[in-house]
Amino acid sequence: MPKTLNVDDRICHIEGAQSPVWRGEARFRQAVGGVLPGLRPDPFFIPVSGRMSMSEPTSDKGTISIGFVHEALVEVRARGIDADALLNQAGISPELLNAPQARVSSEHFAVLWHLIAQTMDDEFFGMDSHRMKAGSFTLLCHSVIHCDTLERALRRALRFFRLLLDDLEGVLVRDGETARVEIIDRQAEPRRAFAYGTFLIILHGLACWLIGRRIPLGHARFRCLEPDFSAEWRVLFSPDLRFGDACTEIAFPAEFLDMPTVQSERTMKLFLRSAPANFLVKYRNSEGLVARIRRRLRRMPPDAWPDFETLAQQLHFSVSTLRRHLLDEGQSYQSIKDDLRLDLAISQLSHSDKSVLDIALELGFAEASAFHRAFKKWTGARPGEYRRALAGH
């Protein structure tokens, strides 16, 4: 990753190791003012994909819409804090904010999340009248780690949030075979979707980690207006997503509440090191058809991706049925391929020294110019400009 965290040292990868080693840790800690929120003063690891062949099976680390970056910076700007400085330290070019279709890696967004929390001393981005001070999430994890079931852990977590926040309160409701987490908002006017979403992402990510598996959400409801990047929320929560509702809630099968927690003090340390990137990627919807198709495509080089008719046959669908199911999840086959190519392109531009031409060919483009046009459409910048922006920060 070429100098993406505003330090002279790079993240280096040891052959055969599972985690990258942070050479510039001391400088990074100094840059952000000490120990990162939610982390103990032990080595800080940022999981990155490293250098790999595009034909290798990989975990679907994914990218985050630039809309989330805009939302995370709202209170930062309102309080007169230098947002561009935080972006530069996080390895995100401020120029990307001008490209509505741009995306950033989940790792870079995680670093920005920590930087904002540290700078504001608020792990809830200043979206409640009472600060969620740095270190709160670590204490939350300590408070629930020894609960025997998920239900006990969630109820304790929600009591913890009640002590931290004044304006938002979460309530767990068990109704037959369905469980719901409802958000009570003491503000008359709806908040931004980002406020409700952040609360629910933290809670849902914590719950998934505690039982060691993703909890599928039957639906998600928000009382606010639909944001421009709502497709991202469908991936994070559920295809059954509705805005402008009477309340804000997520629903899931109640049977998960009876599942035992499987984590320990030791695994909690590892969990905290990768939060919140694990909230935003690892525990997003992995059971839907779109996720299944992405995993299938990731196992083969882009120039071997099947056409739509062949894909339908492979998945045992008719063409019309597959198209309808994809539309139900707010996607098309072309958008899936475009998103995956973008993820792969960003990974290669960030983590490898391959030429733009080599990357274009590996992504299945016949020539570099076609890749340049597509990448500029996706991000607002040409590949070379994107790489130089990362290298310059």
Secondary structure as the mmCIF struct_conf table of DSSP 4:
data_model
#
loop_
_struct_conf.conf_type_id
_struct_conf.id
_struct_conf.beg_label_comp_id
_struct_conf.beg_label_asym_id
_struct_conf.beg_label_seq_id
_struct_conf.end_label_comp_id
_struct_conf.end_label_asym_id
_struct_conf.end_label_seq_id
BEND BEND1 LYS A 3 LYS A 3
TURN_TY1_P TURN_TY1_P1 THR A 4 LEU A 5
BEND BEND2 ASN A 6 ASP A 9
HELX_LH_PP_P HELX_LH_PP_P1 ARG A 10 ARG A 10
STRN STRN1 ILE A 11 CYS A 12
TURN_TY1_P TURN_TY1_P2 GLU A 15 GLY A 16
BEND BEND3 GLN A 18 SER A 19
STRN STRN2 VAL A 21 TRP A 22
TURN_TY1_P TURN_TY1_P3 ARG A 23 GLY A 24
HELX_RH_AL_P HELX_RH_AL_P1 GLU A 25 ALA A 31
TURN_TY1_P TURN_TY1_P4 VAL A 32 GLY A 33
BEND BEND4 GLY A 34 VAL A 35
HELX_LH_PP_P HELX_LH_PP_P2 LEU A 36 LEU A 36
TURN_TY1_P TURN_TY1_P5 PRO A 37 GLY A 38
BEND BEND5 PRO A 41 ASP A 42
BEND BEND6 ARG A 51 ARG A 51
TURN_TY1_P TURN_TY1_P6 MET A 54 SER A 55
BEND BEND7 GLU A 56 GLU A 56
STRN STRN3 THR A 63 SER A 65
HELX_RH_AL_P HELX_RH_AL_P2 ILE A 66 ALA A 72
TURN_TY1_P TURN_TY1_P7 LEU A 73 LEU A 73
HELX_RH_AL_P HELX_RH_AL_P3 VAL A 74 ALA A 78
TURN_TY1_P TURN_TY1_P8 ARG A 79 GLY A 80
HELX_RH_AL_P HELX_RH_AL_P4 ALA A 83 ALA A 90
TURN_TY1_P TURN_TY1_P9 GLY A 91 GLY A 91
HELX_RH_3T_P HELX_RH_3T_P1 PRO A 94 ASN A 98
TURN_TY1_P TURN_TY1_P10 PRO A 100 GLN A 101
STRN STRN4 ARG A 103 SER A 105
HELX_RH_AL_P HELX_RH_AL_P5 SER A 106 MET A 120
TURN_TY1_P TURN_TY1_P11 ASP A 121 ASP A 121
TURN_TY1_P TURN_TY1_P12 GLU A 123 GLY A 126
BEND BEND8 ASP A 128 HIS A 130
TURN_TY1_P TURN_TY1_P13 ALA A 134 GLY A 135
HELX_RH_AL_P HELX_RH_AL_P6 SER A 136 VAL A 144
TURN_TY1_P TURN_TY1_P14 ILE A 145 HIS A 146
BEND BEND9 ASP A 148 ASP A 148
STRN STRN5 THR A 149 THR A 149
HELX_RH_AL_P HELX_RH_AL_P7 LEU A 150 LEU A 164
BEND BEND10 ASP A 166 ASP A 167
STRN STRN6 LEU A 168 ASP A 175
TURN_TY1_P TURN_TY1_P15 GLY A 176 GLU A 177
STRN STRN7 THR A 178 ASP A 185
BEND BEND11 GLN A 187 GLU A 189
HELX_RH_AL_P HELX_RH_AL_P8 ALA A 193 ILE A 211
TURN_TY1_P TURN_TY1_P16 GLY A 212 GLY A 212
BEND BEND12 ARG A 213 ARG A 213
BEND BEND13 GLY A 218 GLY A 218
STRN STRN8 HIS A 219 ARG A 221
BEND BEND14 ARG A 223 CYS A 224
HELX_LH_PP_P HELX_LH_PP_P3 LEU A 225 PRO A 227
TURN_TY1_P TURN_TY1_P17 ASP A 228 PHE A 229
HELX_RH_AL_P HELX_RH_AL_P9 SER A 230 LEU A 236
TURN_TY1_P TURN_TY1_P18 PHE A 237 PHE A 237
BEND BEND15 PRO A 239 ASP A 240
STRN STRN9 LEU A 241 ARG A 242
BEND BEND16 PHE A 243 GLY A 244
BEND BEND17 ALA A 246 CYS A 247
STRN STRN10 THR A 248 PRO A 253
HELX_RH_3T_P HELX_RH_3T_P2 ALA A 254 ASP A 258
BEND BEND18 MET A 259 MET A 259
STRN STRN11 PRO A 260 PRO A 260
HELX_LH_PP_P HELX_LH_PP_P4 THR A 261 THR A 261
HELX_RH_AL_P HELX_RH_AL_P10 GLU A 265 SER A 274
TURN_TY1_P TURN_TY1_P19 ALA A 275 PRO A 276
HELX_RH_AL_P HELX_RH_AL_P11 ALA A 277 ALA A 277
HELX_RH_PI_P HELX_RH_PI_P1 ASN A 278 LYS A 282
TURN_TY1_P TURN_TY1_P20 TYR A 283 TYR A 283
BEND BEND19 ARG A 284 ARG A 284
BEND BEND20 GLU A 287 GLY A 288
HELX_RH_AL_P HELX_RH_AL_P12 LEU A 289 ARG A 298
TURN_TY1_P TURN_TY1_P21 ARG A 299 ARG A 299
BEND BEND21 MET A 300 MET A 300
HELX_RH_3T_P HELX_RH_3T_P3 PRO A 302 ALA A 304
HELX_LH_PP_P HELX_LH_PP_P5 TRP A 305 ASP A 307
HELX_RH_AL_P HELX_RH_AL_P13 PHE A 308 GLN A 314
TURN_TY1_P TURN_TY1_P22 LEU A 315 HIS A 316
HELX_RH_AL_P HELX_RH_AL_P14 VAL A 319 ASP A 328
TURN_TY1_P TURN_TY1_P23 GLU A 329 GLY A 330
HELX_RH_AL_P HELX_RH_AL_P15 TYR A 333 HIS A 351
HELX_RH_AL_P HELX_RH_AL_P16 VAL A 356 GLU A 362
TURN_TY1_P TURN_TY1_P24 LEU A 363 GLY A 364
BEND BEND22 ALA A 366 GLU A 367
HELX_RH_AL_P HELX_RH_AL_P17 ALA A 368 THR A 379
BEND BEND23 GLY A 380 ALA A 381
HELX_RH_AL_P HELX_RH_AL_P18 PRO A 383 ALA A 391
TURN_TY1_P TURN_TY1_P25 GLY A 392 GLY A 392
#
